[in-house]
Amino acid sequence: AMAGEGSTFRLRCSLLGHGQDVRGLTRGLFPEGGFVSVSRDRTARLWAPDGLNRGFTEMHCMSGHSNFVSCVCIIPPSDLYPRGLIATGGNDHNICIFTVDNPAPLYVLKGHKNTVCSLSSGKFGTLLSGSWDTTAKVWLNDRCMMTLQGHTAAIWAVKILPEQGLMLTGSADKTIKLWKAGRCERTFTGHEDCVRGLAILSEMEFLSCANDASVRRWQISGECLQVYYGHTNYIYSISVFPRCKDFVTTGEDRSLRIWKQGECAQTIRLPAQSVWCCCVLDNGDIVVGASDGIIRVFTESLERTASAEEIQAFENELAQASIDPKTGDLGDISADDLPGREHLKDPGTRDGQTRLIKDNGKVEAYQWSVSEGRWIKIGDVVGSSGATQQTSGKVLFEGKEYDYVFTIDVNENGPSYKLPYNITDDPWLTAYNFLQKNDLNPMFLDQVAKFIMDNTKGQTLLSTSNQFSDPFTGAGRYVPGSSSGSSTIPGADPFTGAGRYVPGSASNAVTPVGGVDSFTGMGAYQSAAAKVENIYFPKKDAVTFDQANPTQILGKLKELNGSAAEEHKLTEDDLIILEKLLSATCNTSAETPTAQQLQTLWRAVNWPEDIVFPALDILRLSVRHPTVNENFCSEKKHVQFIILLLKFLNPKGKQANQLLALRALCNCFVSHAGQKLMMEQRDEIMTQAIETKSGNNKNIHIALATLTLNYAVCLHKVNNVEGKAQCLSVISTVMEVVQDLEAIFRLLVALGTLISDDTNAVQLAKSLGVDSQIKKYASVSEPAKVKECCRFVLSLL
């Protein structure tokens, strides 16, 4: 390759400003030639080219997120905002929308249930967001228009295609999906690990990059046209040059790579382990952001190239970097076989080629630069560091990123616990939370904290062993509940030292009391065998509230009707009609409910809220009848029906109404029409129902738990990730406040039903920390069903 203009990128400038990792970049529309950066320091910054020299000036710093900011994109100009808008997504689950001249957000989009890690804008003000909650959402101005569901793990990358309405999502489930009008049209498979970035080449082609260290070029029709290899570790971002098919990539191997005509034409090493993001400006210059918090701009233009002093300073910084050989960035190396400094006299064969030499016992890494015809030092190779992660971090645990994830064994045959840790966390607090979460003895606080500190010194720690020694003893393994480290009681419980639960062992066998039905206390379906079987979940049918005393209900209705205002009063005939409806729906007569009866009931349930409860009770009982269910839940009536019931769920309203509305919703699940309606309105119903938890009324709690259980039964049959996620978060939230063991039992059955046969749901439940929430119920003595059900759930987690 000829040296000179147009063949090599060199440093243009380094920009300081961010306090932590720069996680996202995008070229700006205003001011021209500028760009926007976002960082773990919770800010976004707008940069403008500075006319006099080769640098950029920070125009302003935008704040609005309460946690790391992970992605950014520009929304094109509109009549209202002729300079366009800036959208940023963060770990606080929110998207902030900024104008270009105000440091505070114009508005905030809420709706995702986890980190928003990717954004892309389309025509007409549409915005596409991707999140760790496994969904992508389509927004128009400040409203969520659509949720794209189908991926089974975090969505790391999204792009709107220029052609109307096509959208791409790339996920940790290793696939890319193409969507039209909210429906998945096609799934692209080929990557062997998380898909991290997407870039559009044309109406018909796009590129993807992934944790499998490859870039792929795809046709919209589904065909993979080409695979590009070059990186030696995760590739985090990809960006295309304007008006051509060349592109740039950055990754966890400390490099920025420039690809021309399908080949890696240049590799630029950076003095930071993770090069998180890149974007290409209109003039073809490349901006990159990395884990050292510095933004660097590279250019092919000689007049924009940095001064010799600045380039020398950058090379010195690079030469002083320490490279951990275990990251694999340099391939497998054995220090004993390395040549000495004389090896650098031989020229390299291609740009970016690395060569290791040994000088005075130190290993140094060099990279060949074709344009300069020399070897440039890119760092010192340090010994093996304490953490044996593939890299100095960014380990995925439960689909999320941490700098480290340690495995800690507490006893021989018990589970090993995962301890995720970020460099920015406080080791003592992390240790405390870890012990709390896993019900471990708080006495070990010092040891766990010290273990974290010892194992995260990173490059400075030269430990010869690759195995972590146990934090509790520094040796073999610690077994709590024993003095000597060998347990006297076979299989002692790690937390109490008592015998542990073995299903089917005599001491744990339930003496079958005529095999009582666990929900109602009636009927028998438990075998009399000594072995405890899981008769609890997955539950196949809805649980309903059937107890009825028609005489009492009608008596109360008549009494309240006497004192009702004139416009609400029911006639004598009306009361007889409702009596007939009750006997028809409580199976005391073979009659079918009539339209007239349902009209009368509808009038009664619209009574003022202080006298409506007997009418609501009739509704609760009658909605179990297929005719009534069909009537209220069908296309025509269902809107008013749902509005009515949601109105009664207001936590400030009367508790009797809250209770009966919840029970009526539970009873809707008996028929197909009701199930369909409940599933369509799930988001709305669950969001409103969860508010009733605050009243501390045990019957309301049981009804709320039952509603959740009925949703779990439906969700077990269809794979709706977002539905399960919502249900799990309701279970987790309600578990915090509920005291009543019947309600707890129903929540446990709901939980077991949701996570049965679904590894994603298990992961999700764990990431919500549900396992540590329910542990205490494994030792409840009465009723035995709570303990047994809890243990079956724990065995899945």
N, C-alpha and C positions, 0 to 999 in steps of 0.2 A: 504493500500500500504506500502511496506517495504521502509524504508529510506535507503539511501546508493547509491552506484554507479549505474548510469543508470536509476534512477527513477525520479530525480528532476533537473530542470534547475536552476542554480544560476548565479548571475552576474559574468562575466569574466573581463570586463573592460568598462569604459565610455570614449568615444573619443570626445574631443573638437576640433573645427576647423571651422566648418560651422558657419556663422553669423546669419542664419535664419533657418526656418523649413527644415528638411531633407525630401525630397519628393520621392526619389527613391533609390533603392539599388540593386546591382546584384553581384553574386559571380564572381570573376575574374578568368581568366585562367593563367594569368601571373601577378605578381609573384604567385607561388602556395600558396593556402590557403588565398589569399587576396580577396579584394572586391572593388567595386567602389560605391561612393555615389554621389547624386546630390541634389541641394538645391535651395531654393528661393533666396539664396545670389548670384545666377547666375553662380555658379561654379560647377565643377565635381571634385571629389578627389579620387585618387587611394591609397588604404591602403594595406600595406604588414605586415604579422605577424612579430612581432619583436622577434627574436630568443631567447633573454635572458629572458624576462619575459612574462607575460600573455597578453601583449598588442599588439597594432598595431602601425605602423609608417606611417605617410602620405608621400608617395613617391613623388607625385606632384599634383599640383592643375591646372585643365584645365579650360580655359576661352574661350568663343566664342559666347555665347548667349548674347543678349542685354536685356533679361528679365529673369524671373524665369526659372529654369530648372526643369522639372517635371518628367522625366522618363529616364531610362538608360538600355541598354542591351549590351552584348558582341557579336561581330561577330566572328565566329570561325576562326582559323588559315587557311591561304591559302599559296600557294607558295610565293606569293608576300609579305604577312605579316605573317610570321611564328608564331608571338606572338598574332595574332588576332587583332581586332580593337574594339574601344569603341564607341557606338552610344548614343547620348543624344538628347532628344526632349524638346522644351521649349515653353513658352508663346509668344515668338517672331515669332511663326509659323514655325520655322526652325528645322532641324535635323543637328547636328554637328557630324562629324566622326573624331575620334582621334586615333593616334597610341599610344601604351602604354608608349612611352618615350618622347612625345612632348606636352607641355602645350597648343599649338595652334592647331586648327583643321586642318586636312589633307584636307578635303573639307566640304562643307555645302550643304545639300539637301533642295531645296526650292520648294514649290508646294502647301502645305497645306494653307488654308485661315484662320486658327485659331490655337489656342494652340494645340501642339502635346503632348498628355498625356500618350501614351503607345507605347512601341516598343518591337518587338520580332524578333529573327533572325532564319533563316532556313539554309538549305544546300546551297552549291554553292554561298555563299555570298548574298543570298536574305535577305531582311529586310522588315518587315511589320510594318507600323505605323498607329496609330489611333488618330483621332483628334476631337476637338469640332466642326469642320466644317461638321460633320456627315459622313465623309468618312474615309475609310482606304486606304492606298496606299502601293503598292508593289514596292520595289526598288531593282535594281540590280546594284551594285557598285554605280555610281553616277547618274543613270537614273531612272525616275519613269516609271515602266513597265505597271502599271495597277492601276485603281482606283476602289475600291469596293463601290458601291452605293446601298443603300437600307434601311439603318437605317434612322429614322426620327429625331434623336437627337444625341447629342455628343457621340462619341465612347470613352469609358473610358478604355477599356481593349482589347488587341489583343494577340493572340498566334498562332504560326505556329506549326502544328502537325508534329511529326517526319515522318509520312507517307508522301510520295511525294505529295506536292501541296495542302494539306488540310489546311485551315486557319479558325480561330475562331475570332469573334469580339463580344464584350459585350458593350451594349449601355445604355444611359440614357432613351431610349425608352422602357426599362425593358426587352428587348429580347437579345438573343445570336444568332448569325447567323454562319452557317458553309458554307464556300466558297470553290469551286473547280474551278480552271482556271478562276477566276474572276466572276463566276456565283454563286448566292446564292442557295445552295442545300437544306438547311433546316433551319427552325427558331425554337429555343427552347424558349418556354414561361413557366412562372411559378413564376419568381421573381415579387415582387409587387412594386419594386422601382428600381432606377438606378443600373445597374450591374457595379461593380467597379473593380473586379479582376477575372483572370482566371488562372488555373494551370493544367498542363497535368499530368495524372496518368499513362496512357499507350496508346498504339495505339488506344484503344477502349473506354477509359474513361477519363473524365476531371472533374474538380471542378470549381465552380463559387461562388463569394461572392458579396453581394449587400448592398445597403442602407436600405434594409428591415431587416437587422441584421441577415440574414440567409446565410448558406453555402449550396449549392446543389451539389450532385454528379450525373453526367449525363453519359449516353451511347451515343456514336457518332450517333447511330441509332435514337436518339431523346427522349429516355425514361429517366425520372428522377428517379434515383435509391434510392436516400436518401436525406433528408433535415436535416441539423444539426443546432440546436439552442443553444445559449449560450451568445452571445454578446447582449448588451442592447442598441446598437446604430449602426450607419453606420459601415460596415466593409469595410476597404479600401484596404487591400491586403491579398494575400494568397500565401503560398509557400510550396512546398512538400519536405519531407525528402528524401535523396537519397535512392534508392533501396527498397522503401516500400510505403505503402499507407497512412502513417501518415502525418500530415501537421500542419502548424501554420497559425494563422490569427492575424491581428491587426486592430484596429478601433478607432472610435470617443469616445469610453467609457473608454479611458485611459488604455486599456489593450492589452497584448499580450496573446493569448491563444494557448495552445499546445494540439492537438487532436491525441489520440491514439486509435486504434480499434474503430473509430467512436464515441468516447466519448471525452468530454473536460477533459483532464487528469490534466491540470495545468493552472492556471491563474496568470499572473504576471502583477501587476499594475505598471504604470509608473507615474512620477511626471509631466506629460504633458497631456493636454486635447486630442490632436489628435495624435494618433500613426499611421503615414502615410504609413509606408512601412516596409517590412521585407524580408530577404532572408536567405536561409540555406546554410552554407558552406559545403565543402566535408566531413569535420570531424563531421558533425551533429550539430555544434554550430549555434546559431540563432543570426542574426544581425538585430536590429530594429532602425528605424529613426523616430523622432517625432517633434512636433511643438516647442520644446524648443531648437532645433538646435543641440541636443546631439545625438551621435550614441552610442547605448549600445549593447554589445555582451553578450549572455547568453550561459552557457555550462553545460553539464551533467558530464563532466570529472572533477574529484576532483583535478587533478594536474593543470588544467587550471582555477580553480575557483579563484576569487579575494581574496585578503587578508581580514582578519576580519575587519580591519579598513575601507577598501574601501566599504565592504558590509554595515557596520554601517553607513558610510557617505551617501550611497544610501538610506538606510532606513530612515535616518533623513530627507533627502531631500523629500522623499515620505510623511513622517509624517507632513511636513510643507506645503504640497500642499493644496490649498483650492479647495473644490469641490462644484460646483454649483448644488443644488438639482434639478433645472429645467432641467438639461440635461437628467434626467431619468436614469442616470448610476446606481443609487442606488434604483430604484423603487420609488413609492410614499411614502413620509415620512411626518409624522406630529411630530414636535419636542416635543410636549407636552406628547406624549405617550411613549417616549423612556426610557428604563431602564438606571440605572447608571453603574458605572465602574464594580460593582460586576458581571455584566452579562458576563464579559470576563473570569470568572473562569470556565464557562462551555465550554468544548471543542467543536469545530465545527464538522460538519458531513461530509463535503466534501471539497476538496481543492478549494480555491478561493471563498468560501462562505464569504459574507460580513455581518458585524454586526455594527449597529450604537448605540452609547451610548451617554448619556448626562452627562457632567462633569462640575460643576460650571457654568451652563447655556450655556456651549459651546457644540456643537454637533461634535463628532469625528467618523471617519469611520475606521473600522479594517477589515482585511481579514485573514482567517484561512489558515495556511500553514501546510499541512499534514506531510511533511518531517521533519519539525522542531517542530511540535506539539505545536505551539503557535499562538496567534493572533498578526499580524503585523499591525501597524498603517499605513493607506494609505492616511490620510489627514483630514483636518478640513472642516466641511460642513458650507459654508457661507450662509447668508440670500439670499433673492431673488435679483438677480442682475438687473441692469437697462434694459438690453436687454432681451426680452422674446423670443429669438430664441430658437429652441429646444436645441441648444448647444451654446457654446460661439463662434459660428461662422460656417463657411463653409456652409452658406446658399446658395442654388442654386437660381440664378436669371437669367432668360433667358438662362438657361442651363450652366451658369458659376458660379464659386464659389466666394462668398464674405464673409467677417467676419460678416457683418450686412446688412440687407436690411430694411430700415425704410419706413413706409407708412406715407405720409404727405398729409393731406387734406387741400386744399387751400380755398375752399368755399363749401357751403351747397350742391349745386346740381351739381357742376363741378366734374371733375374726381379727384381721389386721385392719387398722384404721388409717384413712387417708387424711393427711394434714396439708391443705393447700396454703401457700404463703406467698405474699408479694413483698418485694424489698421495701416497699413503702409502708408496710404494716408494722405495728408495734409488736415485737416478739412476745412480750409478757401478756398483752391482751389476746394475741392469737392463741397462746398456750392456754390461757384461762378459758377462752371460748371452746377450744378443742376438748378440754377436760369436761366442761359443762355439757357440750353437745353429745359426748359419748358416755356420759355418766361415769367418768373415771375419777379416782380419788384426788381431791384438790391438793393433797400433799405433794404431788409431783410437779407443781407449778414451776419451781426453780429448775428442775431437771429438764423439763420440756423446753422452757424458754432458753436455757443454756444450749440445748441441742440445736435449736433453731439458729441461734447466733453463731455457734461453731460451724454449722453446715452452710451458712450463707455468706461466709466471708469471700466466697467466690475465688477469684484468681489468686488471692494471697494465701489460701489454705492449701498446703501441699500434703495431702494425706496419701499414704501409699496404698491403703486398701480401698477397693471400689465399693465394698459393702458398708452400709451405715452401721456403726455399732449402735446397740440399743440405747436410747436416751435414758432408760430408767436405771440401767446398771452399768452401762459402758461395756457389758459383756453379753454373753448368750442372750437370754430373754428373761424378763421379769414376769412372775406369775403372782398377781395379787391374791391375797387370801391365804398365803402360806408363809411360814416364817423362814424356811430354809430355801425356798425357791422350788422345792418339790412338793406337790400337793398331796396331802394325806388322804383326802376324800376323792375317790376317783371321779373325774369330771365335775370338780367343784365349780359352782357358779363364780365367775370372775369378780362379781361385785360384792357378793355376800359371803362367799366361801361355803355356801350351802349347796346341797345336791342340785344339779341343774335339771331343767324340764326335758323329759324324754317322752314324747307322745307314746302312749300305750304302756308306760310303766305303771305298776299298780298304784303307786301313791298319787298319780295324777289322774287316774281314771275317774270319769264322772260316773257317779252312781245314777243310772238312768231313772229319773223320776217319771216312769211311764213315758219317757221320751217326750218332754214338753216342747212345743213349738217355740223357738227362741224369740219370735216376734210378739206373739199374742199370749203365750202362756197356755195355749190350748192345743189339742190334737197332738199326735205323736208321729215323728218320723225319724227318731234316732235309734240306731240299732243298739241292742243291749250288750254289744261286744265291749271288752274292756278298753280296746284301742280307741283313742279319740280321733274321730274322722273330721275332716273339714266339711261340715254340713252348712257352713255359713256363707261362703262365697265361691265363685262368682254367683251372685243372685240373679235368677232368670226373670222373675216377675215383679211387678210393682207392688209396693206395700200400701194398703189403703186404711182409712179410718172408717170402720163400719158400725161402731157401737151406736145404737139409736134408741131413743125413748120417744116415739111419735106423740104419745099423749101429753107428755111434759112440754115438748116443743110447741105443739098446737095451743096448749093452755097458755104458755108465755106469749105466743103471738097474739091470741085473743085479748089478753090483759093489756098488752102494749098498744094494740089497735084501738082500745077504748080511749086511751089518752092521746092518740096521735092527732095531729092537726088535720082539719077537714080535708085539705087537698091530698093527704096521704091515706085517709081512712079506707079500709077494705070493706066491701059489703058482706053481708051474711053469706051470700052466694059465693063470693070470692074465697071465703074461709073454707067453705065446703069443697071448693075446687082444689085448694091446697091440701086439704086432708086426703082427697082422692089421689093427688100426686104423690103424697108421702106413702100411701099404702101401695101404690103401683111400683114405687122405686125401692121400697123396703121389702119387696117380695112377699107382701102379705096378700096381694091380689094379683090375678093374672092379667090385669088390664095393661094396655100400653099408654104411657103418658101422652096427652093430647096437646095440640098447638095452643089451645085456650089455657090449659093449665100452665104452660111455660110462659105465656104472656103475663098471666097473673103473678107468677113467681118473679118475673123480671121487674114488675111494678113494685113488688114487696122488697126486693133486694136493693131498690133505689131509695128506700126510706132514709131518713136522717141517721147519722151514724150512732146516735145514742140509743136508738131503738131497733136497729136493723138486725141484731145478732140472731134472733130465731129464724128470720128469713134466710140468712146466710147459712144457718145450719141445715135448712131444708135443701138449699142449693148444694151443700157439701154432700148430702146423702143422695140426692137425685142425679148428680152428675156421673154417678157410677153406672147409671142405666144407659145402655147404648143409644137409645133414642135421644135422651137428653144430652148426652155427650156430643153426639153428632150435631144437635141443634146449636149448642153454644160454641162448639169448637170449629164449626165448619167455616168455609171461606166468608160467608155473608155476615155472621154474627160476631166472629171472634174478636174483632178490634174492641168493641164496647165491653165485651166480656173480660178481656185482659185488663183494659183500663180500669174497670170496676174493681177487680181483685187487687191490682197493684195499689190502687188508692187506699185500700184497707191495710196494706202492709206498712203504712207510714208509722215509724216508731213513736211518733207523738200521739197517734190515735189510740182508740180503746184497745186494751189487750185482748178482750174477747173477740173483737173483729179481726185482729192480726192472726189469732189462733185459728179461727174458722176459715179465713182466706187461705192460710197455709195448708190447712187440711183439704180444702176444696181443690187447690192446685195439685196436691198429692193424688187425690181421687181422680183427677182428669186423666191420669196415666193408664186407667183401666182399658180404654178403647183406643183404636187406631187413630181416630180423628183427634182425640185429646193428646196422644203422644206426639203426633205430628205438630200440633200447635205448640205444645210445651217445648219441643226441640227448636222450632222456628224462633220462638221468643225467648230462648234460653238466656241470652246475655242480659236482656232487660229484666227478666223475672229473677234471676240469681242476684243481680246487682241490687235489686230492691229488697229481696227476701233477706239478704245477709244483714240488712239494717235492723231486723227484728231481734238480733242476738243481744242487743244492749239491754233489753228489759229484764233479764234474769228471771224469766218465768219458765219453770221446768217444762210445762206442757208446750209452750211455744218452741223451746229448744228441741223437744222431741219431734215436733212437726217440721221444724227447719231441717233437722238431721234426716228425716224421712224423705223430704223433698229432694235433698242432695242424693240420698240413696236411689230414689227413682230415676234421677238423671243418670246416675252411675250405671244403672241397669240398662238404660237406652244406649249410653255411650259405649258400653261394653260390646254392643252388637255392631255399632258402626265405628269406623276408626276416624274420629274427629279430634285431631291433636289439640286444637284451640279449646274445644269443649272440655276435654279432659283436663287441660291446664287450668281452665276456670274452676272446674269442679274441685280439683286438688287444692287450689288456693282457697276456696270456700271452706273445705274440710279443715285445712290448716288454721284458718282464721277463727272458725267456730270452736275448734278444739281448745283454743286459748281461754274461752270464757265459760264453756259448758261445765257444769258440775254433775248433772244428773247422769247416772250410769246407763240408763236406757238410751238416752241421746248419744252418749259416747259409743255404746254398742252399735247403734245404727250408723254412726259415722265410720266406725271401724269396718263394718260390712261394706259400706260405700267405697271406702279406700281399697279394701281387698278386691272388690269387683272391678274397680277402675284399673288396677295395676295387674290383674290376672292376665297372663298371656300377652303382655305388652311391655317390652324392655324399655321403650321410650318413656312410658308412663312411670316405670320404676325409677328411671334416671331423674325424671322431673320431680317425683315425690321426694327423692333423696336430696335434690338440690334445694327443695323447700324446707329441708330439715324435719320432715314429718316423722321420720323414724325416732328421732330423739324426743319428739313431742309425745309419742304414744307409749314409749318404753314403760312408763310407770304403771300402765294398765295391765301389764303382763303379770303383776303380782296381786291383782284384786282378788279377794277370796270369794266374795258373793256379789252378784250372781256369777257362777262359774263361766257362763258364756262369754263374758267380757274378756276374761283372762285367756280363754282358749282362742277366741277370735283374734285377739291382739297378737298372740304368739304365731298364729298362722300368717298374719300380715307381716310380722317382723321377719319370718323365715323367707318372705319374698324380697324384703329390703336388705 
